[in-house]
Amino acid sequence: MDFLQEAIKQAKIAGEKDEVPVGAVIVKNGEIIARAHNQVEELNDPTAHAEILAIKTACSQLGSKRIPGCELYTTLEPCPMCAGAILHARLKSITYAAKDFKWGADGSILSFIQSNTFNHHCASEFIPSHEYSESIKQFFKNKRNS
């Protein structure tokens, strides 16, 4: 299963709800244990990012505040808030499809994920998705034009 494609499916759901189209899935032992998409507008909650919601679901599924051994697949480079949650949850790795040059915390603006100053280290991989990059650009273009 292509887990990044599953995250992109979640992003499409967010976009259909007029949310910033970001989706995330968390995988443990090759199985998806959590899926989420942005719900900031729907919940009137600035912390309702896809990554945060997926982490909460995975923690609930596993009955723990820490989810080591789990992998996060998300459409957009995590922001500082999500990067902090990723490190606190002790995720094994993250993979994402697009850089975020306004809020990215895996090297685009800040380097939280790869920082050696924290007591947990999380592997990260950027796998560019032209399909996703174009869809998020179009989303913001449509927002600016409306």
Backbone torsions as a table, in degrees:
resi	resn	phi	psi	omega
1	MET	NA	137.9	177.2
2	ASP	-88.9	100.9	-174.3
3	PHE	-67.6	-31.8	177.3
4	LEU	-66.2	-36.5	176.0
5	GLN	-64.4	-35.6	176.4
6	GLU	-64.4	-38.5	176.2
7	ALA	-65.2	-39.7	178.5
8	ILE	-63.2	-37.5	175.7
9	LYS	-60.6	-41.2	177.9
10	GLN	-64.8	-39.1	178.5
11	ALA	-61.6	-38.6	178.5
12	LYS	-62.8	-38.8	177.1
13	ILE	-61.4	-44.0	178.4
14	ALA	-60.5	-47.4	-179.3
15	GLY	-59.8	-37.9	178.1
16	GLU	-64.5	-23.6	178.6
17	LYS	-95.7	10.5	-178.2
18	ASP	64.0	27.6	171.9
19	GLU	-94.1	156.4	171.9
20	VAL	-57.0	125.4	-172.6
21	PRO	-74.4	84.0	175.9
22	VAL	-125.6	134.8	178.1
23	GLY	-132.4	157.3	-178.9
24	ALA	-148.7	148.1	171.0
25	VAL	-134.5	149.4	175.3
26	ILE	-118.6	134.1	-174.4
27	VAL	-119.7	136.9	172.6
28	LYS	-132.7	127.1	179.8
29	ASN	53.1	40.0	175.9
30	GLY	78.9	6.1	-179.7
31	GLU	-121.0	137.3	175.8
32	ILE	-71.5	125.1	177.8
33	ILE	-110.6	-10.8	178.7
34	ALA	-153.8	141.1	174.6
35	ARG	-132.0	143.5	177.3
36	ALA	-159.3	160.3	173.2
37	HIS	-137.7	162.6	179.7
38	ASN	-55.3	138.2	176.8
39	GLN	-137.9	29.1	-177.8
40	VAL	-58.3	-49.3	-178.3
41	GLU	-70.0	-46.1	-177.4
42	GLU	-60.1	-40.9	-177.2
43	LEU	-97.3	-2.1	-174.5
44	ASN	50.3	49.4	-173.2
45	ASP	-139.0	110.4	-178.1
46	PRO	-66.6	-11.9	177.9
47	THR	-94.6	0.7	-175.2
48	ALA	-82.8	48.9	175.0
49	HIS	-76.5	153.3	-178.7
50	ALA	-53.9	-43.8	-177.4
51	GLU	-64.0	-44.1	179.9
52	ILE	-62.6	-46.5	-179.0
53	LEU	-64.6	-38.2	177.8
54	ALA	-66.5	-41.2	178.3
55	ILE	-62.4	-44.6	179.0
56	LYS	-59.4	-43.8	179.8
57	THR	-63.9	-45.5	-179.8
58	ALA	-62.6	-42.1	178.2
59	CYS	-61.4	-42.4	178.7
60	SER	-64.4	-43.9	179.4
61	GLN	-59.7	-40.1	-176.0
62	LEU	-93.6	-6.5	178.3
63	GLY	66.2	38.4	-176.8
64	SER	-152.1	150.7	175.1
65	LYS	-81.0	-11.7	179.0
66	ARG	-118.7	139.7	-178.8
67	ILE	-130.7	58.0	179.1
68	PRO	-63.2	151.1	-178.4
69	GLY	86.2	-8.1	179.2
70	CYS	-92.4	150.1	179.8
71	GLU	-118.0	136.5	178.1
72	LEU	-104.8	130.6	172.6
73	TYR	-116.7	121.8	-177.2
74	THR	-137.1	156.4	-175.4
75	THR	-78.9	-30.3	-173.9
76	LEU	-125.2	141.7	176.1
77	GLU	-49.1	129.5	-176.8
78	PRO	-61.4	145.4	173.9
79	CYS	-79.2	173.5	179.3
80	PRO	-57.9	-39.4	179.4
81	MET	-62.6	-47.4	-179.2
82	CYS	-68.4	-37.6	177.6
83	ALA	-60.8	-41.6	176.9
84	GLY	-61.7	-43.1	179.0
85	ALA	-65.3	-38.5	178.0
86	ILE	-59.7	-45.9	-179.7
87	LEU	-68.7	-43.0	179.3
88	HIS	-63.7	-35.7	-179.8
89	ALA	-76.8	-10.8	178.5
90	ARG	65.8	36.5	176.1
91	LEU	-59.7	146.2	-179.7
92	LYS	-72.8	-43.2	-176.2
93	SER	-158.9	160.5	171.3
94	ILE	-130.2	147.7	174.7
95	THR	-133.1	133.8	-178.8
96	TYR	-139.7	159.8	-169.5
97	ALA	-101.7	-15.4	-178.2
98	ALA	-148.7	143.2	174.4
99	LYS	-77.4	152.7	176.4
100	ASP	-120.4	101.7	-174.9
101	PHE	-83.8	7.9	173.7
102	LYS	-110.8	-34.4	-174.1
103	TRP	-132.9	0.1	-172.1
104	GLY	-60.2	130.6	-177.7
105	ALA	-113.5	22.5	174.1
106	ASP	-122.4	37.3	174.6
107	GLY	117.6	-21.4	-179.0
108	SER	-70.7	-45.6	177.6
109	ILE	-118.7	-51.4	178.6
110	LEU	-123.6	167.5	178.9
111	SER	-125.1	55.3	178.9
112	PHE	-63.1	-49.6	-171.9
113	ILE	-59.8	-41.3	-175.5
114	GLN	-95.8	6.1	-177.9
115	SER	-66.2	139.8	175.8
116	ASN	-89.8	2.9	-177.7
117	THR	-84.3	-14.6	-178.4
118	PHE	-94.2	160.7	-178.0
119	ASN	-84.1	-0.9	175.8
120	HIS	-128.7	142.1	178.2
121	HIS	-121.5	138.2	-177.0
122	CYS	-124.9	126.9	176.0
123	ALA	-68.6	148.0	176.4
124	SER	-138.1	149.9	178.9
125	GLU	-142.6	131.3	176.0
126	PHE	-102.1	116.2	176.2
127	ILE	-117.4	98.1	-174.9
128	PRO	-57.7	136.1	174.4
129	SER	-122.0	108.7	178.6
130	HIS	-60.6	-41.3	179.6
131	GLU	-56.2	-49.8	-178.2
132	TYR	-69.4	-44.3	-179.4
133	SER	-56.4	-43.0	179.1
134	GLU	-66.9	-37.4	-178.3
135	SER	-68.1	-38.8	-179.8
136	ILE	-73.6	-36.1	175.4
137	LYS	-61.4	-43.2	179.8
138	GLN	-64.9	-38.6	178.2
139	PHE	-57.2	-50.6	-178.3
140	PHE	-70.8	-32.3	175.2
141	LYS	-62.8	-44.5	177.6
142	ASN	-63.0	-38.6	178.3
143	LYS	-62.8	-43.9	-179.5
144	ARG	-65.6	-32.2	-177.0
145	ASN	-86.7	-6.2	-178.9
146	SER	-100.7	NA	NA
